[in-house]
Amino acid sequence: MPIVGGLDIHRKQLTFDYLDTVTGEVMRGQIAPADRAHLRAWLVRFAGRDDVAFALEGCTGWRYVAEELAAAGVAAHVAEPADTAFARGRKRHAKTDKTDSRHLRQLLAEGRLPECWIPPSHILECRALLETYHDLRAEHTAWVQRIHAVFFHQGAPALGEAALRTGRDLQAVRAAAACHLSPAGQLQVDTALDMLAALEARLDVLRHRLLAAARHLTGAKVLAARLYGVGPVTGLALTCWLGGAGRFSSARKAVRFAGLDVTVWSSDRKGPPGRLSRQGPPVLRWAVYEAGKTHARPSAPDHRYYAQVKDRQDGKRAALSEARKLLRQACHILAELGDDAVSAA
């Protein structure tokens, strides 16, 4: 490419550094404020050229930058942040926006940029819906736990695990709060119940949109049909983060990408026990773990293995082991489908 460059993304500004390999001229500067309109105006200088490429890190904001680059006919290369930092090596000088953009430009020019897959726009939209759904589910669980905590803190009778599932249950909780809690405790419970009602309304809307998206995505339909415990939402999450031709050279890398691999740090012969790396998309990790828990059912095809691990370790370890199996199987299925996995069914 006659012009190669790097873009360092921040909320207030975009720092650019690009080299014209024909003339040897290097241009540096900033685009402020960092938004689509100003970036689009800056990209006008490359209008009519098809020999321009820019590298950018896959951090918050990469989506609109990559979309504007593609719209302007500029090749966008998204770099994996951790591998990009590792490629820098030991720091000898202060890390600045200028050095970051120059580092990206140099890696791209030398062919050493650790690139990420750039998903199609409909996959990015599904990812956004899944992330919102996951956030609301976590918030819902937090409010339920607050209600139980208020009852315990004031010495009221325990509600039970299934006390907040139906409308009749909620009425019983309000009655128990009026009977056993102080005025402030009653206000806490009423506030939590109102928040749960609002969250459930939004979750219902999101759930319908996710189911509709899963029905129209080839990979999600195939995974839901071939893997036990994988429903439409889980199949959609697996497809959105693992789909695409040539994503992973091995299923083990897919497990590592999801953050379900066990990492061990040791010095000599002493060290803490292994733990999950918990790197990668939390939504994917949550969805596949929930799918792994379904193998606790006696009707599950892998229930025998689940029961053996549960007896030897515990139910959580058994579900994690099943989750890793599902990830590996999904990776192989999606690899067979290739780019068809992320296409409309």
N, C-alpha and C positions, 0 to 999 in steps of 0.2 A: 504494500500500500504506500503510495507517495506521501500520504499524510496519516500519521498515527498520533494518538493523543490519549490523555487520561483526564478523567473528571472526578474530583473529590466532592462528595455530596454532603451538604449541611443544610439546616433549616433556613439559615439566613443568606447563604451564598453558595454558588457552585464555583469551585476553583478549577481552571483548565490549564493544561500544559500540552501543547501539541507541536510536532516536528514535521516540517516539510522536507522529506528525504531527498528531494530533487535539488532544492536550493540550500539546504542545511539550516534554514531559519527556524528558530524556536520562538513560539508565542506563548506568553503566560498572562494570566489575569483572572478576574472574577466576574461572575454573572450574578447580579443582585437586583432585586430580591430573587430567591430561588423559587420560581414558579414556571408554569408552562409558557405563559405569554413571553416572558423575558428570554427563556431558553430558545423558544421558536424564533424570536427576533435575532438572537445571536447566531443561530444556525443558518441564517440567510446567506452568510458569507460562503457557504459550501454548496449553494444551489447549483444544480446542473452537473455536479461531480459525483462519480461513482467509485472513487478511489480513496475514500476517507473512512477511517475506523477509530473508534474511541473505546477505551476500557473504563469501567466503573465498578465499584464494589457493590455486592448484593446486600446493601444495608437499607434502612428505611428511606424511601424516596426513589429507589432505583427504577420502579415501575414507570413513572411518568417520564423520567429521563430517557429510558430505553425506548418508550413509545414515541417520544418526540424525535429521537435520533433516527428511528426507523422511518418515520413519516418524512424526514428530510433527506432520505436516501443515504444516511450514514450508517455504517455497520456498527452495531452495539455489541460489546463483549462484556458480560457480567462476570465479575471475579468473585470467588469464594473468599470471604473476609479473613478467616483463620489461616488458610493456606497462603493468602497474599501477605499477611503479616509475617508468616514463617519464612517466606521467600526473601523478606527484607534482611533477615539475619539479625545479628546483634546490633543494637542501636549505638551509633557513635556520635550522633548529633541529635538535637532536639527535633521531635516529630512535629511537623507543621502541615498545613493544608498544601503548601507548595511542594513539599517533599513527597507527600502522599500522591499527588497527581503526577509528579515526575516518575515516581516508582511504578505506578500503573502504566504510564506510557512506555517505560523501559521494558517492563515485562511483556507487554503486547508486541513491541518491536522485536524483541528477542525470541518470541514464540514460547515464553515460559509462563504465560498467564494461566492460573488455575481457574478455568471457566466453569460457570454454572449453566444449567439448562434454562433457557428463557421460555416459559410456558406460553401457549396461546392465550388470547384475552379471555375466552370463556372459562379456561382453567383457573386463571387468576381471579375471576369473579366467583367461581365456586370455592376457591380457597378463602376468599374474604367472608363468604357466607358461613363456611365451616368454622372459621376463627371466631366469628361473632356468636355462633351457636355454642361453641365450647366456652366462651367467656360467660355467657348467660347461664349455662349449666353450672359453672363453678360458683357464680354469684347466688344462684338458687340454693345450692348446697350450703353456702355460707350462712344465708338467712335462716335455713332450717336448723343449723347447728346453734345459731344465736338463740332461737326459741328454746331449744332444749337446755342451753346453758342458763338462761334466765330462770327456768323452773328449778333447776338443780341448785342454783345460787341462793334461791329463797326457800329452799327446803320443801318445795311442792312435790307431790307424787309424780313419778316418771311418766312421760307420755307414751313411750313405746316407739319403735322404729317406724311403724306404719300409721302414725297419728296425723299425718298431714297430707293424705293422698286424695280424699274425697271431700265434697262440700259438707257432709255430715261430720266428718272428722274435724274440719276447721271450726264448725260451730261448737263442738265439744271442747276444743282447745280454748276458744274464747270464754266458754263457761267455766272451765277449770282455772283460767287466768283470773277471772272475776272473783272466784272463790278462794284462791290460795295466794294470790300475788298482791303486792302493795300497789298503790296507784301508779307509781313510776314503772313498776314491772308490767302492769297491764298496758301502759302506753307503749312500752318496748315491744310487747307481743303484738299489739294491734298494728304498730308500724311495720313489723316484720311480715305479718300476714298480708298487709296491703302491698308491700314490695313483692311478695311471692305471687300475688295475683297479677301484678303488672308484668313480672318476668314470664309467667306462664303464658300470658297473652302473646308476648313477643316470640316466645319459643314456639308456640303453635304456628305462627306465621312463617317463621324460619324453617320449621320442620317441613311444611308443605312445599316450600321453595326448594329445599334440599332433595326431597323425594322426586319432585319434578325434574330437577337437574340430573339425578341418578338414572331416571328412566330414559334420558336422552344421551347418555354417555356409554359407549361400548364397553370400556373397561369395567365400569361399575356394574353393569348388568352381568358380564361374564363372571366376575369375582363373586357376586351375590349368588349366582347359580352354582358355582363349583366349590365354594369353600363354606363349610359348616360354621355358623356363628357370624358370618359376614353378611350384614344386611345392606340396604341401599346407602345409608349414611356412611357406614364403615367402608363399603366398596368405593364410594365417591372419594373419601379421604385417601384411600390407598392409591386410587388412580391419579388423583390430583398431585400427589407428592412422589409417586414412584413410576408413573406412566411415562411413555415416550421412548422412542427407539434409542438403544445404547445408553440408557441412563446409568446402569450399574454393570460392571464387568462380572460381579459375583453377587449372590444373595447375601453373603456375609456383609458386604458393604451397604446393602439396604438396611440391614439390622443396625449397623453402626450409624447410618444416616438418621434413623428414627430415634437414636439415643437409648436403645434397649440392649446394647452390648455391655458386658461386665468389664469394668476397668479395675486394675490392681496396681497400687503403688507400693513398692517395697524397697527397703534399704537393707542390704545383706540378707539375713534370714528373718527379719522382723518387719512387719507391716500390717496395716489395717486390712480387714477382709474386703473382698471385692464389692463394688457398688455399681449401680447403673450410671452411665455417663450423663444421661438426661440432656443430651445435645440434640439439636434438630427440632422439628415442628412439634410442639406439645399436643396439637390436635391429633396428629397421626398416632402419637404414643398413647393418648387416651382412648382413641377409637379402637385400636387393635388390642389394647389391654381389656376393654369391655368385651370384645369378641372372644378373647381367650377365656374369659370367665364363663362363657356359655358351655364350655366343655365339662363343667361340673355336673351337668345334667346326665343322668344315666343313659339317655338315648343318644348322646353324642358319640360319634365314631371313635374319638380318641379319649373316651372317658376313663378307660383302664389306665392309660399313662398318666392322666391328670390325677387320678386317685392315688397312684403310686408315689408321685411327687408330693402330693399333699400329705400323705402319711409320713413320708421321709422328712419333709421340710414344713411347709404350710400352704394354705390355699393361695396366698399371694404369689409365692414362688411358682406354684403350679400354673397359675394364670399367665405369669410372665413367660414361662417356658412355652406355653401354647401360643402366646402372642408372637414369640420369635418364629415359631413354626409357620404361623399364618403369614408373617412378613416374607419369609423365604419362599413359600408357595406362591404368594401373590406376585413376588418379583419374577419368578419363572413364567407365570401366566402372562403377565404384562409384557415381558420380554418377547414371548411368542407373538403377541398381538402387535408389537412395535408401535408405530405412530397411530395405528388404527385404534389403540386403547383410548386415546384422548380425542377421538373424533366423534361426531354426533352419530348416535345409533339410528 
